[in-house]
Amino acid sequence: MVYFDQIAKSIDNRFCTETSQNPSVMDVRSVVEAVSTDDDDAPVYQVESLCMRCGENGTTRFLLTLIPHFRKILLSAFECPHCGERNNEVQFAGEIQPRGSCYRLEVSSGDQKMLDRQVVKSETATIKIPQLDFEIPPESQRGSLTTVEGILVRAADELLALQEERKKVDPQTAEAIDEFIPKLRACATGTSSFTFILDDPAGNSFIENP
């Protein structure tokens, strides 16, 4: 399964190998020019970036990679050595495809292979699970490269993270979410069957089809 930490680790591994040969830090313009080429074996590039949590400088690493049967995408992984903040993102350079895309995946209970399918989700995509009347709007998650399971686990974790605050200001909503989270986790673990819909009007999202 491909999770954010695994993506970052992959970038880190390539980065460590390449920086032993060339330890320089590039500026943003150089990175943009470099990853705009058609090099099929693009190296990892590094730039200093401001950490939005603590205000100190961290490091963002960029890797141009090819998703089979899809297209090239730019992976970025940020890490701050001062506060430990880490985040990862998939970028498409703002390109809108001629047509939108909509993928519908029927996941049967106990089918781990379906949950392990890679998902490229752009910042314009909406994810829906009709059986739960559940929707992840575009603005709630940034572009990401993960799996079906990874998206559902992340959604459940984000709902859970705000529960303590909800219980103070809106106990009724918090109670409903407490009842909903186990249903979402049941889908993420393959206990329940469900339909996974990925709808992207910009056409930059994708579900792996083995």
Buried (B, 14 or more C-beta within 10 A) or exposed (E): BBBBEBBBEBBBEBBEEBBEEEEEEBEEEEBBEBBEEEEEEBBBBBBEBEBEEEEEEBBBBBBBBEBEEBEBBBBBBBBBEEEEBEBBBBBBEEEEBEEBBBBEBEBEEEEEEBBBBBBBBBBBBBBBBEEBEBEBEBEEBBBBBBBBBBBBBBBBEEBBEEBEEBBEEEEEEBEEBBEBBEBBBBBBBBEBBBBBBBBBBBBBBBBBEE
